[in-house]
Amino acid sequence: MSLLNDTKFLVQNIQDYVNVNDQLAYSLACIAFNPIFWNIVARLEYNTHILTKVSGGARNGCYLLALTIFSLGIYRDYVYHAALEAQPTFEPFVNSDIIKALAITSFGFGNVLVITSMYTLGVTGTYLGDYFGILMDERVTGFPFNVNDNPMYNGSTLCFLGTALWYGKPTGIIVSGLVFVMYKIALLFEEPFTAKIYAAKNTQEKKTQ
């Protein structure tokens, strides 16, 4: 069958390639937990400065949160890989050069977006430093932000998708969709709050001029 026919067959028989088990449920829980966790903790820090107090400074607190988020991300990825291994494989995808190329492109470009955005923003810019009062002087407009508004989140989603395609796991493609949705929901909370933080900064600067 051609790749198009293979894909149609997969869509029509998707239930045969998704095994809803405890391992998959746990992976989904980890994926959902991470953005919920860092949004709650960041808001708590903004309102109470608890991490700043515990760690002895705003920058130390941000580094502590960064280490926690990074570690949770590594664990989430480990759980995701383990869950994929237990899922049915769609062999036509595994044997398709086109799918392999898409997998490499997706995973490669996703990593480029993630790594370059982290390099551009630095630790505090990447890991919610603005909630600690560590604000950037101006909006970042260079690469990768000139090609994508949310390169960290979209890059991470592409990595999930690339992994699923490489191993020919339809379940992973569906999970990648959930990752995308979770990040979109997170942005509904993060973007307005970040705008509020910088608006307060601008107001304070005008008062002191």
SETIBA-606658 format. One line per 8 residues: their letters; for each residue z negated, x negated, y of N, C-alpha, C, CB. Coordinates in steps of 0.02 Angstrom, whole numbers, plus 50000, padded with zeros to 5 digits. Each point is the difference from the previous one (the first is absolute). Glycine has a CB too. Layout:
! SETIBA-606658
A> Z/X/Y/Z/X/Y/Z/X/Y/Z/X/Y ~ ...
This chain:
! SETIBA-606658
MSLLNDTK> 50000/49958/49940/50000/50042/50060/50000/49956/50063/49938/50092/49937 ~ 50091/49933/50116/49998/49965/50063/49930/50007/50030/50124/50021/50019 ~ 49863/49937/50031/49934/50003/50032/49987/50069/50030/50008/49877/50024 ~ 50044/50154/50004/49992/50066/50029/49981/50050/49946/50083/49973/50089 ~ 49950/50025/49855/49983/50046/49945/49931/49985/49972/50122/50010/49973 ~ 49861/49926/50023/49933/49982/49977/49947/50029/50046/50046/49894/49952 ~ 49966/50102/50113/49952/50025/50048/49993/50076/49995/50028/49905/50076 ~ 50029/50129/49916/49998/50073/49991/49960/50018/49937/50112/50011/50058
FLVQNIQD> 49900/49952/49889/49963/50012/49938/49926/49990/50010/50100/49963/49934 ~ 49882/49985/50103/49928/49987/50013/49969/50057/50039/50023/49877/49999 ~ 50010/50145/50053/49974/50055/50042/49990/50063/49958/50057/49951/50101 ~ 49991/50063/49855/49996/50060/49959/49946/49996/49946/50121/50018/50022 ~ 49861/49921/49960/49952/49990/49946/49940/49959/50023/50093/50007/49918 ~ 49890/49999/50146/49948/49957/50029/49933/50009/49965/50059/50007/50109 ~ 49927/50053/49865/49936/50012/49966/49991/49955/49939/50004/50118/50041 ~ 50051/49859/49931/49995/49957/49940/49983/49928/50019/50083/50074/49943
YVNVNDQL> 49921/49910/50121/49989/49931/50021/49939/49992/50045/50123/49982/49990 ~ 49836/50070/50013/49938/49997/50038/49943/50020/49955/50060/50026/50108 ~ 49897/49927/49878/49942/50012/49957/49938/50006/50043/50054/49937/49904 ~ 49924/50124/50108/49941/50011/50042/49937/49986/49958/50062/50087/50070 ~ 49909/49855/49941/49940/49980/49963/49946/49974/50048/50071/49972/49900 ~ 49873/50010/50072/49944/49977/50042/50017/49936/50039/49921/50051/49917 ~ 50118/49906/50052/50018/49937/50032/50043/50013/50062/49995/49942/49889 ~ 50052/50104/50105/50042/50018/50057/49958/50033/50054/50100/50014/49924
AYSLACIA> 49856/50031/50055/49957/50035/50048/49957/49950/50039/49998/50102/49925 ~ 49976/49848/50040/49958/49950/50033/50042/49959/50050/49926/49994/49898 ~ 50136/49990/50083/50044/49964/50045/50013/50040/50064/50053/49943/49901 ~ 49960/50121/50091/50011/50044/50057/49938/50004/50044/50083/50066/49933 ~ 49859/49935/50035/49937/50003/50037/49991/49937/50042/49950/50072/49910 ~ 50066/49871/50061/49994/49936/50037/50048/49999/50059/49967/49942/49894 ~ 50093/50082/50095/50050/50002/50054/49976/50045/50057/50091/49980/49916 ~ 49881/50077/50067/49976/50046/50052/49937/49974/50033/50049/50094/49936
FNPIFWNI> 49909/49872/50025/49935/49978/50026/50006/49949/50056/49952/50022/49888 ~ 50094/49930/50104/50002/49943/50047/50009/50020/50073/50046/49934/49908 ~ 50005/50104/50111/50007/50019/50071/49944/50045/50024/50122/49988/49987 ~ 49851/50054/49968/49943/50042/50019/49940/49956/50016/50043/50095/49928 ~ 49945/49855/50029/49944/49955/50009/50004/49962/50066/49993/49988/49876 ~ 50065/49980/50137/50002/49958/50060/50000/50040/50064/50060/49914/49934 ~ 49965/50148/50064/49996/50042/50059/49928/50022/50014/50117/50039/49978 ~ 49847/49979/49970/49930/50021/50009/49958/49942/50025/50014/50086/49909
VARLEYNT> 49993/49855/50059/49960/49942/50019/50018/49977/50071/49993/49966/49879 ~ 50071/50035/50138/50020/49979/50067/49973/50046/50053/50103/49950/49952 ~ 49898/50115/50035/49973/50048/50049/49924/49991/50006/50092/50082/49972 ~ 49875/49905/49970/49928/49988/50001/49984/49939/50041/49989/50054/49887 ~ 50051/49894/50105/49990/49939/50039/50010/50013/50074/50038/49932/49903 ~ 50013/50105/50114/50014/50015/50070/49942/50038/50033/50123/50002/49974 ~ 49848/50044/49988/49947/50042/50028/49931/49969/49997/50068/50096/49968 ~ 49919/49861/49983/49932/49973/49989/49997/49924/50003/49977/50100/49931
HILTKVSG> 50080/49866/50063/50003/49927/49998/49960/49972/49941/50014/49998/50124 ~ 49985/50039/49821/49958/49981/49944/50022/49933/49969/49979/50121/49978 ~ 50086/49869/50013/50024/49937/49971/49989/49942/50048/50084/50064/49933 ~ 49923/49949/50131/49987/49948/50050/49927/49978/49997/50090/50048/50074 ~ 49865/50000/49919/49929/49985/49998/49982/49963/49935/49977/50100/50071 ~ 50050/49924/49874/49983/49970/49935/50026/49928/49994/50003/50115/49949 ~ 50057/49873/50078/50032/49935/49991/49986/49951/50057/50088/50058/49936 ~ 49882/49967/50117/49983/49956/50056/50055/49991/50052/49928/49943/49921
GARNGCYL> 50118/50103/50081/50053/49995/50051/50060/50043/49983/49961/49886/50027 ~ 50077/50133/50024/50057/50044/49989/50053/49966/49957/49977/50055/50110 ~ 50037/49882/49904/50052/49966/49961/49979/49990/49928/50036/49941/50104 ~ 49900/50043/49885/49975/49993/49932/50005/50067/49963/49922/49908/50037 ~ 50061/50146/49999/50004/50066/49970/50071/50019/49980/49901/50033/50068 ~ 50146/49949/49975/50070/50014/49985/50023/49960/49940/50021/50024/50121 ~ 49958/49912/49875/50018/49959/49942/49970/50028/49936/50006/49899/50074 ~ 49933/50128/49931/49968/50030/49942/50039/50061/49976/49888/49958/50040
LALTIFSL> 50133/50084/50008/50040/50058/49982/50068/49979/49972/49941/50067/50089 ~ 50088/49882/49941/50065/49975/49976/49995/49977/49928/50030/49965/50117 ~ 49917/49998/49867/49991/49975/49931/49991/50058/49952/49949/49895/50044 ~ 50015/50156/49977/49988/50058/49958/50065/50039/49988/49883/50008/50044 ~ 50154/50004/50009/50063/50037/49994/50050/49961/49957/49981/50053/50112 ~ 50023/49882/49899/50046/49958/49962/49982/50001/49925/50018/49927/50101 ~ 49917/50068/49885/49977/50001/49930/50014/50067/49967/49910/49917/50030 ~ 50078/50137/50007/50015/50066/49973/50074/50008/49987/49901/50047/50062
GIYRDYVY> 50140/49924/49981/50072/50003/49990/50022/49963/49937/50014/50009/50123 ~ 49957/49932/49865/50015/49962/49940/49980/50040/49937/49984/49891/50064 ~ 49957/50139/49939/49977/50039/49943/50044/50061/49989/49883/49961/50022 ~ 50136/50072/50032/50044/50058/49995/50066/49981/49967/49948/50049/50103 ~ 50080/49894/49917/50064/49978/49971/49992/49984/49925/50034/49954/50112 ~ 49908/50017/49871/49987/49985/49929/49997/50064/49959/49937/49896/50034 ~ 50028/50153/49992/49993/50064/49966/50068/50034/49994/49883/50012/50043 ~ 50158/49984/50010/50067/50029/50000/50043/49968/49945/49990/50024/50123
HAALEAQP> 50009/49910/49873/50040/49966/49949/49977/50020/49930/50017/49903/50079 ~ 49918/50101/49911/49973/50018/49935/50021/50071/49982/49903/49922/50017 ~ 50096/50123/50032/50019/50070/49988/50074/50005/49982/49910/50038/50079 ~ 50132/49921/49956/50072/50001/49986/50015/49978/49929/50022/49978/50121 ~ 49942/49972/49855/50012/49974/49932/49992/50054/49947/49962/49888/50038 ~ 49993/50160/49976/49987/50053/49952/50046/50059/50007/49882/49963/49999 ~ 50163/50034/50050/50046/50056/50013/50067/49990/49963/49945/50016/50113 ~ 50089/50039/49871/50065/49996/49967/50051/49962/50043/49976/50108/49941
TFEPFVNS> 50066/49855/50025/50053/49961/50033/50067/50035/49994/49937/49893/49977 ~ 50100/50110/50077/50067/50028/50000/50049/49942/49991/49967/50099/50075 ~ 50054/49890/49864/50038/49941/49982/50064/49989/50040/49954/50014/49887 ~ 50084/50039/50130/50061/49989/50040/49986/49963/50066/50047/50103/49949 ~ 49894/49909/50081/49983/49965/50062/49985/49927/49986/49955/50106/50047 ~ 50011/49881/49897/49983/49931/49982/50063/49959/49988/49892/50040/49950 ~ 50158/49991/50023/50061/49965/49982/50054/50003/50054/49974/50026/49882 ~ 50010/50002/50175/50049/50008/50054/49994/49943/50050/49996/50125/49985
DIIKALAI> 50059/49840/50027/50000/49946/50050/49991/50028/50070/50075/49933/49926 ~ 49951/50128/50085/49993/50031/50066/49926/50015/50014/50116/50050/49990 ~ 49849/49978/49961/49930/50016/50009/49959/49936/50009/50015/50105/49932 ~ 50002/49844/50030/49965/49936/50007/50009/49972/50071/50017/49977/49877 ~ 50045/50029/50149/50014/49976/50067/49960/50041/50052/50115/49962/49963 ~ 49883/50103/50027/49961/50043/50045/49926/49983/49997/50085/50091/49986 ~ 49891/49894/49954/49930/49982/49992/49984/49936/50037/49999/50056/49888 ~ 50043/49894/50104/49989/49936/50034/50004/50008/50076/50047/49940/49900
TSFGFGNV> 50002/50098/50122/50008/50012/50072/49940/50037/50029/50124/50003/49985 ~ 49854/50048/49980/49943/50040/50023/49937/49958/50002/50053/50103/49952 ~ 49933/49862/49995/49939/49960/49996/50003/49941/50050/49986/50033/49879 ~ 50073/49936/50125/50008/49943/50045/49993/50019/50073/50073/49948/49916 ~ 49963/50104/50104/49998/50022/50070/49931/50027/50017/50123/50026/49998 ~ 49846/50009/49954/49933/50025/50011/49951/49944/50014/50025/50096/49926 ~ 49979/49850/50036/49956/49943/50011/50014/49966/50067/49994/49984/49876 ~ 50070/50013/50142/50018/49971/50065/49966/50040/50057/50110/49959/49953
LVITSMYT> 49893/50107/50042/49969/50042/50051/49925/49989/50003/50091/50085/49984 ~ 49877/49913/49958/49928/49992/49997/49978/49931/50026/49997/50079/49903 ~ 50034/49869/50072/49980/49932/50017/50013/49984/50074/50022/49966/49882 ~ 50037/50053/50143/50016/49985/50069/49958/50041/50049/50116/49972/49965 ~ 49867/50089/50016/49957/50040/50044/49930/49971/50003/50068/50102/49974 ~ 49907/49874/49969/49934/49968/49998/50001/49936/50041/49978/50049/49887 ~ 50075/49912/50107/50006/49938/50038/50001/50015/50075/50062/49946/49904 ~ 49976/50105/50115/50007/50017/50071/49935/50026/50030/50120/50025/49978
LGVTGTYL> 49845/50018/49984/49940/50031/50026/49938/49957/49992/50051/50109/49974 ~ 49949/49847/49976/49940/49962/49985/49950/50043/49961/50018/49931/50103 ~ 49926/50040/49878/49951/50036/49960/49971/50059/50038/49972/49894/49941 ~ 50007/50096/50120/49968/50054/50037/50050/50055/50019/49917/49918/50044 ~ 50145/50063/49970/50050/50051/50016/50020/50040/49940/50040/49927/50091 ~ 49959/50041/49850/50020/50034/49939/49944/50046/49975/50075/49904/49971 ~ 49864/50070/50031/49945/50036/49969/49953/50033/50051/50007/49919/49906 ~ 50024/50123/50136/49963/50047/50042/49952/49968/50049/50010/50079/49908
GDYFGILM> 50010/49863/50118/49958/49966/50049/49987/50040/50062/50044/49895/49957 ~ 50002/50151/50061/49989/50040/50060/49939/50045/49995/50123/49997/50019 ~ 49858/50022/49919/49940/50040/49991/49937/49959/50013/50061/50070/49917 ~ 49946/49864/50082/49945/49955/50014/49999/49977/50072/50004/49962/49882 ~ 50043/50064/50157/50006/49979/50070/50042/49937/50009/49890/50051/50019 ~ 50143/49927/49927/50044/49942/50004/50071/50026/50012/49925/49929/49922 ~ 50094/50075/50140/50063/50032/50018/50054/49949/50016/49935/50098/50044 ~ 50127/49921/49944/50057/49958/50015/50018/50009/50074/50042/50006/49880
DERVTGFP> 49985/49940/50149/50016/50003/50071/50059/50046/50015/49957/49884/50011 ~ 50090/50119/49942/50059/50042/50009/50028/50023/49933/50026/49940/50108 ~ 50015/50110/49894/50030/50027/49940/50047/49949/49969/49990/50117/50046 ~ 50007/49876/49888/50044/49954/49964/50067/50034/49990/49902/49944/49942 ~ 50151/50023/50080/50067/50031/49996/50050/49957/49960/49977/50055/50109 ~ 50002/49885/49870/50044/49956/49963/50005/50021/49927/49973/49908/50077 ~ 50065/50053/49884/50008/50015/49929/49932/49995/49965/50119/49957/50002 ~ 49865/50090/49952/50042/50054/49973/49993/50067/50037/49990/49944/49891
FNVNDNPM> 49972/50054/50164/49986/50063/50036/50061/50025/50039/49881/49967/50008 ~ 50169/49990/50001/50061/50023/50033/50049/50033/49952/49984/49908/50082 ~ 50000/50090/49853/50042/50035/49950/49962/50055/49964/50066/49895/49986 ~ 49868/50105/50021/49960/50050/49965/49934/50010/50036/50053/49970/49890 ~ 49928/50092/50123/49939/50013/50038/49937/49984/49961/50062/50089/50060 ~ 49940/49919/49874/49941/49989/49959/50017/49955/49941/49954/50113/50034 ~ 50061/49823/49980/50024/49956/49947/49950/49986/49944/50071/49949/50086 ~ 49865/50051/49930/49950/49988/49948/50001/50056/49948/49929/49938/50082
YNGSTLCF> 50069/50124/49942/49998/50057/49955/50066/50011/49964/49916/50052/50075 ~ 50139/49945/49962/50065/50010/49968/50018/49942/49954/50036/50066/50100 ~ 49944/49874/49918/50012/49943/49957/49962/50006/49935/50019/49930/50100 ~ 49919/50092/49904/49959/50010/49940/50031/50053/49955/49897/49966/50065 ~ 50127/50088/49965/50032/50053/49962/50062/49973/49963/49959/50085/50083 ~ 50080/49874/49951/50060/49971/49969/49981/49954/49941/50059/50007/50111 ~ 49885/49960/49894/49977/49957/49945/49982/50042/49939/49957/49915/50083 ~ 50010/50140/49928/49984/50046/49945/50065/50025/49968/49893/50035/50058
LGTALWYG> 50154/49984/49984/50063/50026/49974/50040/49947/49963/50003/50081/50095 ~ 49999/49859/49932/50036/49946/49968/49972/49984/49931/50026/49955/50112 ~ 49908/50045/49883/49967/49988/49936/50019/50053/49949/49905/49944/50059 ~ 50094/50119/49963/50016/50056/49955/50072/49995/49976/49917/50072/50060 ~ 50129/49912/49985/50070/49994/49981/50011/49941/49952/50033/50050/50110 ~ 49935/49895/49903/50009/49940/49958/49981/50013/49927/49978/49929/50101 ~ 49967/50107/49890/49976/50014/49933/50028/50065/49971/49897/49937/50028 ~ 50144/50098/50011/50031/50062/49976/49950/50054/49987/50089/49932/49952
KPTGIIVS> 49862/50076/50093/49947/50049/49991/50007/50058/50049/49924/49908/49960 ~ 50102/50148/50018/50007/50058/50045/49933/50021/50031/50096/50038/49931 ~ 49850/49956/50031/49935/50017/50028/49985/49959/50062/49960/50031/49885 ~ 50058/49905/50113/49989/49957/50057/50038/50021/50062/49979/49908/49921 ~ 50081/50119/50069/50039/50025/50056/49964/50059/50033/50108/49963/49944 ~ 49864/50080/50015/49962/50057/50026/49937/49977/50036/50044/50072/49908 ~ 49922/49879/50063/49939/49972/50030/50017/49968/50068/49951/49980/49885 ~ 50107/49988/50119/50021/49969/50064/50007/50053/50054/50060/49910/49937
GLVFVMYK> 49962/50149/50043/50004/50056/50047/49931/50020/50026/50103/50039/49942 ~ 49848/49960/50013/49932/50015/50020/49973/49947/50048/49981/50059/49890 ~ 50035/49878/50096/49979/49947/50045/50027/50012/50070/49997/49919/49904 ~ 50067/50098/50100/50032/50015/50065/49963/50056/50035/50111/49961/49955 ~ 49874/50093/50009/49967/50058/50029/49930/49981/50025/50065/50076/49925 ~ 49898/49886/50035/49932/49980/50019/50000/49959/50064/49966/50002/49879 ~ 50082/49953/50127/50004/49960/50061/50019/50043/50060/50032/49900/49931 ~ 50012/50148/50058/50018/50045/50055/49940/50041/50024/50117/50006/49954
IALLFEEP> 49842/50016/49998/49939/50036/50018/49952/49954/50038/50014/50075/49899 ~ 49980/49863/50077/49956/49952/50034/50021/49989/50072/49979/49944/49890 ~ 50087/50053/50121/50026/49989/50068/49984/50059/50046/50091/49930/49951 ~ 49904/50130/50021/49982/50058/50041/49931/49992/50031/50072/50072/49927 ~ 49885/49890/50040/49933/49988/50025/49998/49935/50041/49952/50061/49902 ~ 50084/49889/50075/49995/49934/50031/50035/49995/50067/49993/49953/49887 ~ 50069/50072/50117/50039/49990/50061/49968/50034/50061/50101/49992/49928 ~ 49877/50071/50068/49969/50030/50059/49935/49965/50019/50050/50109/49969
FTAKIYAA> 49912/49868/49981/49936/49967/50015/50012/49932/50032/49946/50061/49905 ~ 50103/49903/50071/50017/49935/50030/50024/50010/50071/50030/49954/49887 ~ 50010/50097/50124/50023/50015/50068/49941/50016/50046/50109/50044/49954 ~ 49841/49991/50019/49940/50016/50038/49962/49936/50019/49992/50111/49941 ~ 50004/49842/50012/49964/49937/50013/50034/49961/50056/49963/49996/49880 ~ 50103/50000/50118/50035/49961/50051/50002/50038/50067/50069/49947/49910 ~ 49930/50119/50088/49997/50038/50062/49933/49987/50034/50076/50089/49952 ~ 49871/49908/50009/49933/49986/50027/49999/49929/50030/49947/50078/49916
KNTQEKKT> 50087/49875/50050/50003/49932/50026/50036/49998/50067/49999/49956/49883 ~ 50057/50079/50122/50038/50001/50062/49961/50031/50057/50105/50006/49934 ~ 49859/50048/50049/49958/50033/50051/49946/49953/50025/50023/50111/49945 ~ 49946/49853/50010/49946/49953/50018/50028/49944/50043/49938/50028/49895 ~ 50121/49947/50089/50030/49946/50038/50016/50022/50071/50048/49953/49895 ~ 49975/50109/50112/50015/50027/50068/49937/50006/50041/50099/50062/49954 ~ 49846/49955/50014/49937/50008/50037/49974/49933/50026/49974/50100/49931 ~ 50041/49847/50032/49974/49934/50018/50045/49962/50047/49944/49997/49890
Q> 50116/50031/50123/50047/49965/50045/49981/50011/50074/50091/50015/49913
